[in-house]
Amino acid sequence: MIRDTIYSIVAKKLGVSTSELNEYSSARDFQAWDSLFHLSLITEIEQYLSIRIPLDILFTIASLGELVRACEASYNDESTI
């Protein structure tokens, strides 16, 4: 569920199909994915999933797979509170 949601948000913001994304997709693959896009993307995902990704993890995310794993960990942490 989280993976599909993230892929949908990323695809919409980049203007591509989800089939063009994979766990290795990163800023290197899309010209529009700059630092401002990255922060906007994280903010939208956090709001949609009602989570907060810790800053120390946020700045180490380098691929879509890493983003999914960070969101899943944050979601699980939020669920146990």
C-alpha positions as a Markdown table, in Angstrom:
| # | Residue | x | y | z |
|---|---|---|---|---|
| 1 | Met | 0.0 | 0.0 | 0.0 |
| 2 | Ile | 2.7 | 2.5 | 1.0 |
| 3 | Arg | 4.8 | 1.7 | -2.0 |
| 4 | Asp | 1.9 | 2.1 | -4.4 |
| 5 | Thr | 0.9 | 5.4 | -2.8 |
| 6 | Ile | 4.5 | 6.8 | -3.0 |
| 7 | Tyr | 4.9 | 5.6 | -6.6 |
| 8 | Ser | 1.6 | 7.3 | -7.6 |
| 9 | Ile | 2.6 | 10.6 | -5.9 |
| 10 | Val | 6.1 | 10.6 | -7.5 |
| 11 | Ala | 4.7 | 9.7 | -10.9 |
| 12 | Lys | 2.1 | 12.5 | -10.7 |
| 13 | Lys | 4.6 | 15.1 | -9.6 |
| 14 | Leu | 7.1 | 14.1 | -12.3 |
| 15 | Gly | 4.4 | 13.7 | -15.0 |
| 16 | Val | 5.4 | 10.1 | -15.8 |
| 17 | Ser | 3.7 | 6.7 | -15.5 |
| 18 | Thr | 4.3 | 4.5 | -12.5 |
| 19 | Ser | 5.7 | 1.9 | -14.8 |
| 20 | Glu | 8.6 | 4.2 | -15.4 |
| 21 | Leu | 9.6 | 4.1 | -11.8 |
| 22 | Asn | 11.4 | 1.4 | -9.8 |
| 23 | Glu | 13.2 | 1.0 | -6.5 |
| 24 | Tyr | 16.4 | 2.4 | -8.0 |
| 25 | Ser | 14.8 | 5.5 | -9.5 |
| 26 | Ser | 16.4 | 8.7 | -8.3 |
| 27 | Ala | 17.1 | 12.3 | -9.0 |
| 28 | Arg | 19.7 | 11.3 | -11.6 |
| 29 | Asp | 16.9 | 9.7 | -13.7 |
| 30 | Phe | 14.6 | 12.7 | -13.9 |
| 31 | Gln | 15.7 | 16.3 | -14.7 |
| 32 | Ala | 12.8 | 17.7 | -12.7 |
| 33 | Trp | 13.9 | 15.9 | -9.5 |
| 34 | Asp | 16.0 | 18.6 | -8.0 |
| 35 | Ser | 16.4 | 19.5 | -4.3 |
| 36 | Leu | 13.3 | 21.6 | -4.2 |
| 37 | Phe | 11.3 | 18.8 | -5.9 |
| 38 | His | 12.7 | 16.4 | -3.3 |
| 39 | Leu | 11.6 | 18.5 | -0.3 |
| 40 | Ser | 8.2 | 19.1 | -1.9 |
| 41 | Leu | 7.8 | 15.4 | -2.6 |
| 42 | Ile | 8.7 | 14.4 | 1.0 |
| 43 | Thr | 6.3 | 17.0 | 2.4 |
| 44 | Glu | 3.4 | 15.7 | 0.3 |
| 45 | Ile | 4.1 | 12.1 | 1.2 |
| 46 | Glu | 4.4 | 12.9 | 4.9 |
| 47 | Gln | 1.1 | 14.8 | 4.8 |
| 48 | Tyr | -0.7 | 12.1 | 2.8 |
| 49 | Leu | 0.5 | 9.2 | 5.1 |
| 50 | Ser | 0.4 | 11.3 | 8.3 |
| 51 | Ile | 4.0 | 10.5 | 9.1 |
| 52 | Arg | 7.3 | 12.3 | 9.8 |
| 53 | Ile | 10.6 | 11.1 | 8.4 |
| 54 | Pro | 13.4 | 11.9 | 10.8 |
| 55 | Leu | 15.8 | 14.5 | 9.4 |
| 56 | Asp | 18.8 | 12.3 | 9.8 |
| 57 | Ile | 17.2 | 9.8 | 7.5 |
| 58 | Leu | 15.6 | 12.3 | 5.2 |
| 59 | Phe | 18.9 | 13.7 | 3.9 |
| 60 | Thr | 20.3 | 10.2 | 3.2 |
| 61 | Ile | 17.5 | 9.1 | 0.9 |
| 62 | Ala | 19.0 | 8.6 | -2.6 |
| 63 | Ser | 16.4 | 6.4 | -4.4 |
| 64 | Leu | 12.8 | 5.6 | -4.5 |
| 65 | Gly | 13.4 | 2.3 | -2.7 |
| 66 | Glu | 15.0 | 4.1 | 0.1 |
| 67 | Leu | 12.1 | 6.5 | 0.3 |
| 68 | Val | 9.6 | 3.7 | 0.5 |
| 69 | Arg | 11.6 | 2.0 | 3.3 |
| 70 | Ala | 11.9 | 5.2 | 5.2 |
| 71 | Cys | 8.2 | 5.8 | 4.9 |
| 72 | Glu | 7.3 | 2.3 | 5.9 |
| 73 | Ala | 9.6 | 2.6 | 9.0 |
| 74 | Ser | 8.1 | 5.9 | 9.9 |
| 75 | Tyr | 4.5 | 4.6 | 9.4 |
| 76 | Asn | 5.2 | 1.6 | 11.6 |
| 77 | Asp | 6.7 | 3.9 | 14.3 |
| 78 | Glu | 3.7 | 6.2 | 14.2 |
| 79 | Ser | 1.3 | 3.2 | 14.4 |
| 80 | Thr | 2.9 | 2.0 | 17.7 |
| 81 | Ile | 2.5 | 5.3 | 19.5 |
